[in-house]
Amino acid sequence: VDPPSKRWIGGILVGFPYQAYGCQLSMMARVIIALQKQSNALLESPTGSGKTLSLLCASLAWQEDELKNREAAPVAKVEIPEDTIVIESSDEEKIDPQQAKVRVCWSDDDDFQALPVHQFTKQKENKRKNAEESPVSKRAKKEHLEASTPPKKSTPKKGSFPDVPSTPPPPPKKKREYPVRIFYTTRTHSQISKAVKELQKTEYRPIMSILGSRKHYCVHPKISKLTNKDSECVQLLESNPTCAYSKNVDKLVNYSELYPGGSYETWDIEDLVALGKRNTACPFFSARKLSRRAHLVFCPYQYLLDPGIRKSSKISLENSVVIFDEAHNIEDVCRDVASLDTTIESLNTALKDLEKLEDKIPKTLYPLVSSLQILVAWLNRTQTTISGSSNTHQWSGEFVLGILEEVPLNSTNWSTEDKKVEKAWATISADGIEVPGSCQMLLKKLWYILSLMFEDNMKYANDFRLFFFSFLLFFSSSIGSPLDQMLLKKL
């Protein structure tokens, strides 16, 4: 195995677990350029070229440098040339200077070519050293270490909790700009596992968290065995706020072994699940809470692209770096985020749930309730008229909005009605009104899609289609039962 390599790239000392290839150096250089300029970067690298490792090392090295200098004395910014970035070896390395000092060429024809150069500078390194040696910088560094040090580490038996406070450490008295949080997003949870394994190869050990679904995290003895874990969990917490698993969240969040230096400093979903099972603590809510103090957060795309998930997870992208790995999948994910796939049976069940709560639900929620009632009534009528014909039918987005004018709901009053509905959900939450979880999720998703269709005076309405499928589900007895499905889809 090649020895670890350290390179100065754009004034940042980047640690890499192997001798870096030219394409890896180029990738890291472009990442650092984008971070220093606070700009977007669209990067492509061949399969198997160490793309994930390059992304992690470059971004974490930059973050580490930022954390050291955030509260240091102001240093004059050194402009980076548009067409050149200097990559140097660290003083610790003893390698051929011609191999260590390269200039990354920025032309479109040779993205991953590295050519030797004979002149380079350590100006940015010297400026950083001067800043770090200043009294102001030393005092700031001491304050930073005191503020960001995780709970004291004990030496318990692996998998058991030490005697740690059950409440999180008090927040800092003043709002600080750090940590600069990095969100590393992938399409699936399995891809997150691969990224975590790449992180384990590096020298970097940031405070980390992995956001995932209840499907992967739930350890409740009853809920974990159910199909619809999300709605069942919501209902359980509404009826039993003192759930033993959610009660122990802080204990798991403060577990010192999950922090740098601990035996689980780079952990995966399976690790947190195992800890949750052993100690009756909810990994799902623990991961969410950990993400608010983490420097590196892994999550699927949906956690950032779906406004509903982002809001419920309390994710703020302020002062954050967002990395979309395998970004060619984003279009499909965005399309799914703006689509609703449900059955008439589910819609009718939601209406029945709302009828039971009619006296408790705020009147300001009626625009949404009426929209659901009118849509379901139309679907029931349509189901009768099209029986025996083709199994698939579709209607334009404008046609669907035309149906909802009966509410009345249109582009003129949408903004007012939207505020009413938002206020209604706030009242429901504040008053502790128990709306079934599945009903809540369906209603909120339907309203979100309608908001997209009404946006900019219905500019995007016909980007949507309403599909209706009628088909048979066959069981082992060969007896068919009809299932009607509605799909309101973004094209």
C-alpha positions as CSV (number, residue, x, y, z in Angstrom):
1,V,0.0,0.0,0.0
2,D,1.3,3.4,-0.9
3,P,2.2,5.7,2.1
4,P,-0.2,8.5,2.9
5,S,0.3,11.7,0.8
6,K,0.0,15.3,1.9
7,R,-0.3,18.1,-0.6
8,W,-0.7,21.9,-0.4
9,I,-3.6,22.6,-2.8
10,G,-4.6,26.3,-3.1
11,G,-3.0,27.0,0.4
12,I,-4.8,24.1,2.0
13,L,-2.9,21.1,3.3
14,V,-4.8,18.1,2.1
15,G,-4.2,14.6,3.6
16,F,-4.8,11.7,1.2
17,P,-4.4,8.1,2.2
18,Y,-2.4,7.1,-1.0
19,Q,-0.1,8.7,-3.5
20,A,-2.7,10.7,-5.4
21,Y,-3.1,10.3,-9.2
22,G,-3.3,13.3,-11.5
23,C,-7.1,13.0,-11.9
24,Q,-7.5,12.9,-8.1
25,L,-5.3,16.0,-7.6
26,S,-7.4,17.8,-10.3
27,M,-10.6,16.8,-8.6
28,M,-9.4,18.0,-5.2
29,A,-8.1,21.2,-6.7
30,R,-11.4,22.1,-8.3
31,V,-13.3,21.3,-5.1
32,I,-11.1,23.6,-3.1
33,I,-11.3,26.4,-5.8
34,A,-15.2,26.2,-5.6
35,L,-15.2,26.2,-1.8
36,Q,-12.8,29.2,-1.6
37,K,-14.8,31.2,-4.1
38,Q,-18.1,30.0,-2.6
39,S,-19.3,28.9,-6.0
40,N,-20.9,25.9,-7.6
41,A,-18.9,23.2,-9.3
42,L,-20.0,20.5,-11.7
43,L,-17.4,17.8,-11.6
44,E,-17.1,14.5,-13.5
45,S,-14.6,11.7,-13.0
46,P,-14.3,8.2,-14.5
47,T,-15.7,5.3,-12.6
48,G,-13.1,3.8,-10.2
49,S,-10.9,7.0,-10.1
50,G,-11.3,7.6,-6.4
51,K,-13.9,10.3,-6.8
52,T,-15.6,9.9,-3.4
53,L,-12.3,9.8,-1.6
54,S,-11.1,12.9,-3.4
55,L,-14.3,14.8,-2.6
56,L,-14.1,13.9,1.1
57,C,-10.4,14.7,1.6
58,A,-10.6,18.0,-0.2
59,S,-13.8,19.3,1.5
60,L,-12.8,18.1,4.9
61,A,-9.3,19.6,4.6
62,W,-10.9,22.9,3.6
63,Q,-13.3,22.6,6.5
64,E,-10.5,21.9,9.0
65,D,-8.7,25.0,7.7
66,E,-11.9,27.1,8.0
67,L,-12.5,25.9,11.6
68,K,-8.9,26.9,12.6
69,N,-9.2,30.4,11.0
70,R,-12.8,31.4,11.4
71,E,-12.2,33.5,14.5
72,A,-8.6,34.3,13.9
73,A,-7.5,37.9,13.1
74,P,-8.6,39.0,9.6
75,V,-6.1,38.1,6.9
76,A,-6.0,39.7,3.5
77,K,-7.5,37.4,1.0
78,V,-5.0,36.1,-1.6
79,E,-6.7,35.9,-5.0
80,I,-6.3,32.6,-6.8
81,P,-5.6,32.8,-10.5
82,E,-8.4,31.7,-12.7
83,D,-6.3,29.3,-14.7
84,T,-3.8,27.9,-12.2
85,I,-3.7,26.4,-8.8
86,V,-0.5,25.3,-7.1
87,I,-0.3,21.8,-5.6
88,E,2.8,21.2,-3.4
89,S,4.0,18.4,-1.2
90,S,4.2,18.9,2.5
91,D,7.6,19.3,4.2
92,E,7.1,15.8,5.7
93,E,7.3,14.1,2.3
94,K,10.6,13.1,0.6
95,I,9.7,12.7,-3.0
96,D,10.9,14.0,-6.3
97,P,10.0,17.8,-6.4
98,Q,9.0,17.4,-10.1
99,Q,6.3,14.9,-8.9
100,A,5.2,17.0,-5.9
101,K,4.8,20.3,-7.7
102,V,2.2,20.3,-10.4
103,R,0.0,22.8,-12.1
104,V,-3.6,21.7,-12.9
105,C,-4.5,22.7,-16.4
106,W,-8.0,24.1,-16.7
107,S,-8.6,23.7,-20.4
108,D,-11.6,21.6,-21.5
109,D,-9.4,19.2,-23.4
110,D,-7.3,17.9,-20.6
111,D,-9.3,18.1,-17.4
112,F,-7.2,15.4,-15.6
113,Q,-3.7,16.2,-16.9
114,A,-1.0,17.3,-14.4
115,L,2.1,19.0,-15.8
116,P,5.3,19.8,-13.8
117,V,6.2,23.4,-13.1
118,H,9.3,25.0,-11.6
119,Q,7.8,28.0,-9.8
120,F,5.4,27.9,-7.0
121,T,4.6,29.9,-3.8
122,K,3.9,29.3,-0.1
123,Q,2.4,32.7,0.3
124,K,-1.0,31.5,1.6
125,E,0.7,29.1,4.0
126,N,2.9,31.8,5.5
127,K,-0.1,34.1,5.9
128,R,-2.0,31.4,7.7
129,K,1.0,30.7,10.0
130,N,1.2,34.4,10.8
131,A,-2.5,34.4,11.7
132,E,-2.2,31.3,13.8
133,E,0.7,32.7,15.8
134,S,-1.0,36.0,16.6
135,P,-2.4,36.5,20.2
136,V,-5.9,37.0,18.8
137,S,-5.7,33.8,16.9
138,K,-4.4,31.8,19.9
139,R,-7.2,33.2,22.1
140,A,-9.8,32.4,19.5
141,K,-8.4,28.9,19.0
142,K,-8.6,28.3,22.8
143,E,-12.2,29.5,22.9
144,H,-13.1,27.3,19.9
145,L,-11.6,24.2,21.4
146,E,-13.5,24.8,24.7
147,A,-16.7,25.4,22.8
148,S,-16.5,22.5,20.4
149,T,-15.0,19.8,22.6
150,P,-17.4,16.8,22.8
151,P,-18.4,15.2,26.1
152,K,-15.5,13.7,28.0
153,K,-14.6,10.2,26.8
154,S,-14.7,7.3,29.3
155,T,-13.7,3.8,28.8
156,P,-16.9,1.7,29.1
157,K,-17.4,-1.7,27.6
158,K,-18.1,-1.3,23.9
159,G,-21.8,-0.8,23.2
160,S,-22.6,0.3,26.8
161,F,-23.1,3.9,27.9
162,P,-20.7,5.6,30.3
163,D,-22.1,7.9,33.1
164,V,-22.8,10.9,31.0
165,P,-25.3,13.7,31.4
166,S,-28.8,12.9,30.0
167,T,-29.0,16.5,28.7
168,P,-26.9,18.0,25.9
169,P,-24.2,20.5,26.7
170,P,-25.5,24.1,27.0
171,P,-25.4,26.1,23.7
172,P,-22.8,28.9,23.3
173,K,-23.8,32.3,24.6
174,K,-23.4,33.9,21.3
175,K,-24.2,32.7,17.8
176,R,-21.0,31.4,16.1
177,E,-20.5,31.0,12.4
178,Y,-18.9,27.6,12.8
179,P,-19.2,24.7,12.3
180,V,-19.2,25.0,8.6
181,R,-21.4,21.9,8.0
182,I,-20.8,19.6,5.0
183,F,-23.8,17.7,3.7
184,Y,-22.6,14.7,1.6
185,T,-25.7,13.3,-0.2
186,T,-26.2,10.2,-2.2
187,R,-29.1,8.5,-3.9
188,T,-29.4,5.5,-1.6
189,H,-28.6,4.4,1.9
190,S,-26.2,1.7,0.6
191,Q,-24.2,4.4,-1.2
192,I,-23.9,6.2,2.1
193,S,-22.3,3.1,3.6
194,K,-19.7,3.1,0.8
195,A,-18.9,6.8,1.5
196,V,-18.5,6.1,5.2
197,K,-16.0,3.3,4.4
198,E,-14.1,5.8,2.2
199,L,-14.1,8.2,5.2
200,Q,-12.5,5.6,7.4
201,K,-9.5,5.4,5.0
202,T,-8.8,9.1,5.6
203,E,-7.0,10.9,8.5
204,Y,-10.1,13.1,9.0
205,R,-12.4,12.4,11.9
206,P,-15.1,15.1,12.0
207,I,-18.1,14.9,14.3
208,M,-20.6,13.1,12.0
209,S,-24.1,12.0,11.6
210,I,-26.2,10.0,9.1
211,L,-29.7,11.0,8.4
212,G,-31.9,8.1,7.3
213,S,-35.5,6.8,7.3
214,R,-37.3,5.0,10.1
215,K,-37.2,2.0,7.7
216,H,-33.5,1.7,8.4
217,Y,-33.3,3.2,11.9
218,C,-36.4,2.0,13.8
219,V,-35.7,-0.4,16.7
220,H,-39.1,-0.2,18.5
221,P,-40.2,-3.8,19.1
222,K,-43.7,-3.2,17.6
223,I,-43.2,-0.3,15.1
224,S,-40.1,-1.8,13.4
225,K,-42.2,-4.8,12.3
226,L,-44.9,-2.7,10.6
227,T,-45.0,-1.6,7.0
228,N,-45.9,2.1,7.5
229,K,-43.3,2.9,10.2
230,D,-43.5,6.7,9.6
231,S,-47.2,7.2,10.3
232,E,-47.3,4.6,13.1
233,C,-44.3,6.3,14.9
234,V,-46.0,9.7,14.6
235,Q,-49.2,8.2,16.1
236,L,-47.3,6.5,18.9
237,L,-45.5,9.7,19.9
238,E,-48.8,11.6,19.8
239,S,-50.5,9.1,22.1
240,N,-47.4,8.4,24.2
241,P,-45.0,11.3,24.4
242,T,-43.0,9.5,27.1
243,C,-41.9,6.7,24.7
244,A,-38.9,5.0,26.3
245,Y,-36.9,5.0,23.1
246,S,-37.4,8.7,22.3
247,K,-36.8,9.5,26.0
248,N,-33.2,8.2,25.8
249,V,-32.3,10.2,22.7
250,D,-30.0,12.6,24.6
251,K,-28.2,9.7,26.2
252,L,-27.2,8.3,22.8
253,V,-26.4,11.8,21.4
254,N,-24.0,12.4,24.3
255,Y,-22.4,9.0,24.0
256,S,-18.7,9.9,23.8
257,E,-17.7,6.9,21.7
258,L,-19.6,8.4,18.8
259,Y,-17.2,11.4,18.8
260,P,-13.7,11.8,17.4
261,G,-11.4,9.5,19.3
262,G,-14.1,7.1,20.3
263,S,-14.6,3.5,19.1
264,Y,-17.5,4.6,16.9
265,E,-15.9,7.8,15.6
266,T,-16.8,6.9,12.0
267,W,-20.0,4.9,12.4
268,D,-22.6,3.6,10.0
269,I,-26.3,3.1,10.3
270,E,-25.9,-0.4,11.5
271,D,-23.7,0.8,14.4
272,L,-26.2,3.3,15.6
273,V,-29.0,0.7,15.3
274,A,-27.0,-1.7,17.4
275,L,-26.4,0.9,20.1
276,G,-30.0,1.9,20.1
277,K,-31.2,-1.7,20.6
278,R,-28.7,-2.4,23.5
279,N,-29.6,0.8,25.3
280,T,-33.3,1.4,24.5
281,A,-32.6,4.6,22.6
282,C,-34.1,5.7,19.3
283,P,-31.4,5.9,16.6
284,F,-33.7,7.8,14.2
285,F,-34.2,10.8,16.4
286,S,-30.6,10.5,17.8
287,A,-29.2,10.8,14.3
288,R,-31.3,13.9,13.7
289,K,-30.1,15.6,16.9
290,L,-26.5,14.6,16.2
291,S,-26.7,16.3,12.8
292,R,-27.3,19.7,14.4
293,R,-23.8,19.5,16.0
294,A,-22.1,17.5,13.3
295,H,-19.5,18.9,10.9
296,L,-20.2,16.2,8.3
297,V,-23.7,14.9,7.6
298,F,-24.4,12.0,5.2
299,C,-28.0,11.7,3.9
300,P,-30.0,10.7,0.8
301,Y,-30.9,13.5,-1.7
302,Q,-34.5,13.7,-0.5
303,Y,-33.5,15.1,2.9
304,L,-32.4,18.3,1.1
305,L,-34.5,18.3,-2.0
306,D,-37.9,17.5,-0.4
307,P,-39.1,20.6,1.5
308,G,-41.4,18.5,3.7
309,I,-38.5,16.2,4.9
310,R,-36.1,19.1,5.2
311,K,-38.6,21.0,7.4
312,S,-39.5,18.0,9.6
313,S,-35.8,17.2,10.0
314,K,-35.1,20.8,10.9
315,I,-32.3,21.0,8.4
316,S,-30.8,24.4,7.8
317,L,-28.4,24.9,4.8
318,E,-27.1,28.2,6.1
319,N,-23.3,28.2,6.2
320,S,-23.2,24.8,4.6
321,V,-21.4,22.9,1.8
322,V,-23.6,20.6,-0.2
323,I,-22.1,17.7,-2.2
324,F,-24.4,15.7,-4.5
325,D,-22.6,12.4,-5.3
326,E,-23.8,10.7,-8.5
327,A,-25.7,13.9,-9.3
328,H,-27.1,12.6,-12.6
329,N,-29.8,11.0,-10.4
330,I,-31.1,14.3,-9.1
331,E,-33.7,14.9,-11.9
332,D,-35.5,11.6,-11.1
333,V,-35.4,12.4,-7.4
334,C,-36.8,15.9,-7.9
335,R,-39.6,14.4,-10.1
336,D,-40.5,11.9,-7.3
337,V,-40.5,14.7,-4.7
338,A,-43.1,16.6,-6.7
339,S,-45.3,13.5,-7.3
340,L,-48.0,11.8,-5.2
341,D,-48.7,8.1,-5.5
342,T,-51.7,6.9,-3.6
343,T,-54.9,4.8,-3.8
344,I,-58.6,5.8,-3.7
345,E,-58.9,3.7,-0.6
346,S,-56.2,5.7,1.2
347,L,-57.9,9.0,0.1
348,N,-61.3,7.7,1.5
349,T,-59.6,6.7,4.7
350,A,-58.1,10.1,5.1
351,L,-61.5,11.7,4.6
352,K,-63.0,9.4,7.3
353,D,-60.2,10.4,9.7
354,L,-61.0,14.1,9.1
355,E,-64.7,13.6,9.6
356,K,-64.0,12.1,13.1
357,L,-62.0,15.3,13.9
358,E,-64.5,17.7,12.4
359,D,-65.2,19.5,15.6
360,K,-61.5,19.8,16.5
361,I,-59.9,20.8,13.3
362,P,-59.5,24.6,12.7
363,K,-61.7,26.1,10.0
364,T,-58.6,27.5,8.4
365,L,-57.8,23.9,7.2
366,Y,-61.0,23.7,5.2
367,P,-59.4,24.7,1.9
368,L,-57.3,21.6,2.0
369,V,-60.1,19.4,3.3
370,S,-62.5,20.7,0.7
371,S,-59.8,20.1,-2.0
372,L,-59.5,16.5,-0.9
373,Q,-63.3,16.0,-0.8
374,I,-63.9,17.4,-4.3
375,L,-60.9,15.4,-5.8
376,V,-62.1,12.2,-4.2
377,A,-65.7,12.8,-5.3
378,W,-64.5,13.4,-8.9
379,L,-62.3,10.3,-8.8
380,N,-65.2,8.1,-7.6
381,R,-67.5,9.4,-10.4
382,T,-64.7,9.0,-12.9
383,Q,-64.0,5.4,-11.7
384,T,-67.6,4.5,-12.6
385,T,-67.7,6.1,-16.0
386,I,-64.4,4.6,-17.2
387,S,-65.0,1.1,-15.9
388,G,-64.5,-1.5,-18.6
389,S,-62.4,0.8,-20.8
390,S,-58.6,1.2,-20.8
391,N,-56.8,0.5,-17.5
392,T,-54.8,3.8,-17.6
393,H,-56.2,7.3,-18.0
394,Q,-54.6,10.7,-17.7
395,W,-55.6,14.4,-17.4
396,S,-53.6,17.6,-17.6
397,G,-52.6,19.7,-14.6
398,E,-54.8,22.6,-15.7
399,F,-57.8,20.2,-15.8
400,V,-57.2,19.2,-12.2
401,L,-56.9,22.8,-11.1
402,G,-60.2,23.5,-12.9
403,I,-61.9,20.8,-10.8
404,L,-60.7,22.6,-7.6
405,E,-62.3,26.0,-8.6
406,E,-65.4,24.5,-6.8
407,V,-63.5,24.9,-3.5
408,P,-63.0,27.8,-4.5
409,L,-59.3,27.5,-5.1
410,N,-57.6,29.4,-7.9
411,S,-54.5,31.5,-8.8
412,T,-56.1,34.6,-7.4
413,N,-56.8,33.4,-3.8
414,W,-54.1,30.7,-3.6
415,S,-51.7,32.8,-1.5
416,T,-54.4,33.7,1.1
417,E,-55.6,30.1,1.3
418,D,-52.1,28.8,1.6
419,K,-51.4,31.0,4.6
420,K,-54.7,29.8,6.2
421,V,-53.6,26.1,5.9
422,E,-50.2,26.8,7.2
423,K,-51.7,28.5,10.2
424,A,-54.1,25.6,10.7
425,W,-51.3,23.0,10.9
426,A,-49.5,25.2,13.5
427,T,-52.7,25.3,15.6
428,I,-53.2,21.5,15.3
429,S,-49.6,21.0,16.5
430,A,-49.9,23.6,19.4
431,D,-53.3,22.2,20.6
432,G,-52.2,18.6,20.4
433,I,-54.9,17.5,18.0
434,E,-54.2,13.9,17.0
435,V,-54.5,13.7,13.3
436,P,-53.4,10.2,12.2
437,G,-49.9,10.2,10.8
438,S,-50.8,8.7,7.4
439,C,-53.6,11.3,7.0
440,Q,-51.2,14.1,7.8
441,M,-48.6,13.0,5.3
442,L,-51.1,12.6,2.5
443,L,-52.7,16.0,3.1
444,K,-49.4,17.8,3.3
445,K,-48.0,16.2,0.2
446,L,-51.2,16.9,-1.8
447,W,-51.1,20.6,-0.7
448,Y,-47.4,20.9,-1.5
449,I,-48.0,19.6,-5.1
450,L,-50.9,22.0,-5.5
451,S,-48.6,24.8,-4.4
452,L,-46.2,23.9,-7.2
453,M,-49.0,23.8,-9.7
454,F,-50.3,27.3,-8.6
455,E,-46.8,28.8,-8.5
456,D,-46.2,31.9,-10.7
457,N,-49.9,32.1,-11.8
458,M,-50.1,28.4,-12.8
459,K,-47.0,28.7,-15.0
460,Y,-46.0,25.1,-14.3
461,A,-49.5,23.5,-14.1
462,N,-49.2,21.5,-17.3
463,D,-45.9,20.1,-16.2
464,F,-48.1,17.8,-14.1
465,R,-50.4,15.0,-15.1
466,L,-53.0,13.1,-13.1
467,F,-52.8,9.4,-13.9
468,F,-55.5,6.9,-12.9
469,F,-54.8,3.1,-12.9
470,S,-57.3,0.3,-12.4
471,F,-55.9,-3.2,-12.2
472,L,-56.2,-6.5,-10.4
473,L,-54.0,-7.8,-7.6
474,F,-53.8,-11.6,-7.8
475,F,-53.3,-13.7,-4.7
476,S,-52.2,-17.3,-4.5
477,S,-55.9,-18.4,-4.6
478,S,-56.1,-16.8,-8.1
479,I,-59.0,-14.7,-6.9
480,G,-58.6,-11.1,-8.1
481,S,-59.4,-8.0,-6.0
482,P,-59.6,-4.5,-7.7
483,L,-57.2,-1.8,-6.6
484,D,-57.6,1.7,-8.0
485,Q,-54.6,3.9,-7.9
486,M,-54.1,7.6,-8.4
487,L,-50.8,9.1,-9.4
488,L,-50.4,12.9,-9.5
489,K,-47.0,13.1,-11.2
490,K,-44.5,15.8,-12.2
491,L,-43.3,15.2,-15.8
